[in-house]
Amino acid sequence: MPAGDYAGDVTAQAAWDNLATDQNAVLVDVRTKTEWDLVGKPDLASIDQEPIYLQWVTLQGLNKHFTDQLQAALEERGIAKDTPIYIMCQSGGRSKIAAMQCTELGYTAAYNIAEGFEGSLDDRQHRNSVNGWKVAGLPWTQK
């Protein structure tokens, strides 16, 4: 594995391209419910997929049950240990750790979407302008 602790980093576009061509691949969004509600969610309907939404952090702090919940969600979907799993957060920090944890569970193709949903900060310290899922023009929805 190139990253040592997980399969590696990918761009949001690369993750989308792989999700669109591999119906076994899965997207896991580890942002908070507040982020999903206020910032938006990836929309995989056009490729007949549904992300797994699993909070890395809750209002009470770090989700101590994250690893168990991740394992259960992947098993519920029948995800094989070598299936590509693309993990996303706001900008790549939480998702990198989640990819490492996924690898510790025995999944050999856990990738971090390094740009996340909102991307890196620009020179004015704002997101959604440099890179990421939204800036790449990938499908998303907001309610």
C-alpha positions in Angstrom: 0.0 0.0 0.0 1.5 3.3 -1.1 0.6 5.3 2.0 1.8 2.7 4.5 -1.3 2.7 6.6 -4.0 2.7 4.0 -4.3 2.4 0.2 -3.5 6.0 -0.5 -5.0 9.4 -1.3 -7.2 10.2 -4.3 -8.8 13.3 -5.7 -12.6 13.7 -5.5 -12.7 13.3 -9.3 -10.8 10.0 -9.2 -13.1 8.7 -6.5 -16.1 9.6 -8.5 -14.7 8.1 -11.7 -14.1 4.8 -9.8 -17.4 4.8 -8.1 -19.1 5.4 -11.4 -17.4 2.4 -13.1 -17.2 -0.1 -10.2 -20.6 -0.8 -8.7 -18.9 -2.7 -5.9 -16.9 0.4 -4.8 -18.4 2.4 -1.9 -18.2 6.0 -0.6 -18.1 6.6 3.2 -18.8 10.2 4.3 -17.5 10.7 7.9 -18.5 14.3 8.4 -21.0 15.3 11.0 -24.8 15.4 10.6 -24.6 19.2 10.9 -22.1 19.3 7.9 -24.4 17.0 5.9 -27.4 19.2 6.7 -25.9 22.6 6.2 -23.0 22.1 3.7 -24.5 19.3 1.6 -24.0 15.6 0.8 -22.6 13.8 -2.2 -25.3 12.6 -4.5 -24.6 9.2 -6.1 -28.1 8.7 -7.5 -27.0 9.1 -11.1 -24.7 6.1 -10.6 -27.3 4.1 -8.7 -25.3 4.2 -5.4 -25.9 5.5 -1.9 -23.0 6.6 0.4 -22.5 5.3 3.9 -22.9 8.2 6.3 -21.1 7.6 9.5 -20.0 10.4 11.8 -16.4 10.4 12.9 -17.2 13.1 15.6 -20.6 13.6 17.2 -21.9 16.4 19.4 -20.6 14.5 22.3 -17.1 14.4 20.8 -15.1 11.6 19.1 -17.4 8.7 18.1 -15.9 5.9 20.2 -18.0 3.4 18.3 -16.9 4.5 14.9 -14.8 1.4 14.0 -17.5 -1.0 15.1 -20.2 1.0 13.2 -18.0 1.1 10.1 -17.4 -2.6 10.3 -21.2 -3.2 10.7 -22.1 -0.9 7.8 -19.6 -2.5 5.4 -20.7 -6.0 6.4 -24.4 -5.1 6.0 -23.6 -4.1 2.4 -21.6 -7.3 1.9 -18.4 -5.3 1.1 -15.5 -7.7 0.4 -12.2 -7.0 2.0 -10.6 -6.0 -1.3 -13.4 -3.7 -2.5 -12.4 -0.1 -3.1 -13.7 2.1 -0.2 -13.4 5.9 -0.7 -13.6 7.9 2.5 -14.4 11.6 2.6 -14.7 14.3 5.2 -14.5 18.1 4.9 -10.9 18.4 3.6 -9.1 15.1 4.1 -8.0 15.0 7.8 -10.7 12.9 9.4 -11.1 10.7 6.4 -7.4 9.8 6.4 -7.6 8.5 9.9 -10.8 6.6 9.0 -9.0 5.0 6.0 -6.3 3.9 8.4 -8.9 2.4 10.7 -10.7 0.7 7.8 -7.3 -0.8 6.8 -6.9 -2.1 10.4 -10.2 -3.9 10.0 -8.7 -5.8 7.1 -10.0 -3.8 4.1 -7.1 -3.5 1.7 -8.4 -0.8 -0.6 -9.4 2.0 1.7 -8.7 5.4 0.1 -8.7 8.9 1.5 -10.4 11.5 -0.6 -7.6 14.0 0.2 -9.5 17.1 -0.9 -12.7 16.2 0.9 -16.1 17.6 0.2 -15.2 21.3 0.6 -11.5 21.3 -0.3 -8.4 23.1 0.9 -8.4 26.7 2.2 -7.8 29.4 -0.3 -5.6 32.5 0.3 -8.5 34.2 2.2 -8.9 31.1 4.4 -12.2 30.0 2.7 -13.2 26.6 1.4 -15.2 25.6 -1.7 -12.9 27.5 -4.1 -9.7 25.5 -4.5 -10.5 21.8 -4.8 -12.8 19.2 -3.4 -16.0 17.4 -4.3 -18.1 20.5 -4.8 -15.4 22.5 -6.7 -14.9 19.5 -9.0 -18.5 19.9 -10.0 -19.5 16.5 -8.8 -23.1 15.8 -7.9 -24.3 16.9 -4.5 -27.4 17.9 -2.8 -28.4 20.2 0.1 -31.6 20.2 2.0 
